[in-house]
């Protein structure tokens, strides 16, 4: 179990990778972001992107899944008060394999809550060439490690 005390500024966590498919781009686009370059390969070919591209919201969701699977699932995460500075740096296309990385920028107390702390990481998805396609600054709350009790 990972607690607030287990994070320090400068820590880097590799969260694995995911390969994006045309089917998931279209399915997500049809449900949540129905613009033609997310839902229709023929229309997307005539768009500024020259082909089908993932919604930025799908890209953010792909990072979140990697964060949960790679770190949060085995942690004392207590939610998040928000994100800053979401950036979609490059289009994500079918067949792209994206590596997820989290770098802790800072940690600190949460005013009025001695049982938890705030971890502020930079979150990134990188393509096969190491180019950043997505980034955001996240605020994650983690419970503090319980005090050991003596008998």
N, C-alpha and C positions, 0 to 999 in steps of 0.2 A: 504494500500500500504506500503510495506516494503522498506526502503531506506538504504543507506550505514550506516547512523547514528544509525540504529536499530540493528546493529550487534556489539558484543563485544567478545573478547577472552574469551573462556570458555563456551560460550553459546552452549547448546546441543538442537538439533531439531530432534524429532522423525518424520520420514517421511512416516510412514505407513508400510504395508507389502504386499508381493506378493507371490502367490504360483505358482511355475514353472511347466509347463506341458510338457509331452513328445512331444506333437504335436508342441509346439513352439520351443523346442530345435531342433527338426528335421527340421522344416521350416527355422529357422535362419541358421542352419548348412548347409543345402542344398544351401541356397542363398549366404552366406557370408564366411563360414568356413567349406568346405565340406570334413572334415576328418571323417573316418568311425565311430569313437566313438561319433560323434555328429549327424550322419545321419542314421545309420543302427543298430538297436537294437541287431541283431544277431552278427554282426561283433564286436559291442561294448562289448558284453559278453565275447569275447575272447581277449579283449584289456587289457592293464595294469589297467584300471579303473574297469573292471568287469561288465560294463553296460554302458548304455547311460549317457552322461554328457553334460552339457551346454558348449558351447564355452565361453571362458572368455569374448569375445566381447559382447555376449548376456548378460552375468552377468553385465558388465559395463553399458549396455543399460538399464537393469532393474533398476539399481541405478539411472541413469539419469532420467528415467520416474518418479520415486518416488520423485526426487529432484524437477522436474518441477511441479508435482501435489501437492506436500507437501509444497513448499516454493516459487519457482520462478514465478509461474503463477500470484501471487498477489504481485509482487515486481517490483522494478525499475531496474531489471537486465539489464546490458548493454553488455552481452557477457562474453567471457573468453579468456585470452591470452594463456591458456594451463593447462596441468595437469602434476604432478610429481608422481613418485613412485607408479604406478599401481601394485597391488599385487593380485594374485589369490591364496588364502590361502588353500582352500579346494574345491574339485569338487562339482558342483551343479548338483543335480540329479532330475529326474521327481518326483513331489510330495513335494519337499522341499519348505517350507514357509520361506521366507527371510524378515527380518525386516531391514528397511533402517534408518540409523542414520547419522547425520551430526554434527560435533563438530568444532566450530570456533577456529582455532589456533591463528590467528592474523588478524588485520585489519591495513590498512595504506593508505596513499595518493598515487595517481598515478601521477608521475612527468609529468608536462606539461598539466594536466587536472584537474583543480580545481572543475569541476562539477561532479567528480566521485571519488570513492575510491575502494580499492582492499580488498576483503575478502578472506582469505585463510582457507578453512575448510578441516578437515580430513573426508572423506566419507567412510562409512562402510555398508556392508550387513552382517547380523548375522543370523545364522540358529536358529531353535527352541531351541537348547541347549545353545544359546548365544555365540556360537563359530563364530569367524569372518571368512567369506568365501571370502570376497573381501574388498580391501581398496585402496584408492588413496588420494593423496593430490591435491586439486583443487585450481585454482585461478579464482575467480569470480569478475567481475566488477559490481558495483552498483552505480547508480546515487545518488548524494547527495540530501537531502530534499530541495525542492525549498524554497527560502527565502520568508517569509510572507510579503505581500505587504500591506501597510496601505492606508487608504483612506482619 
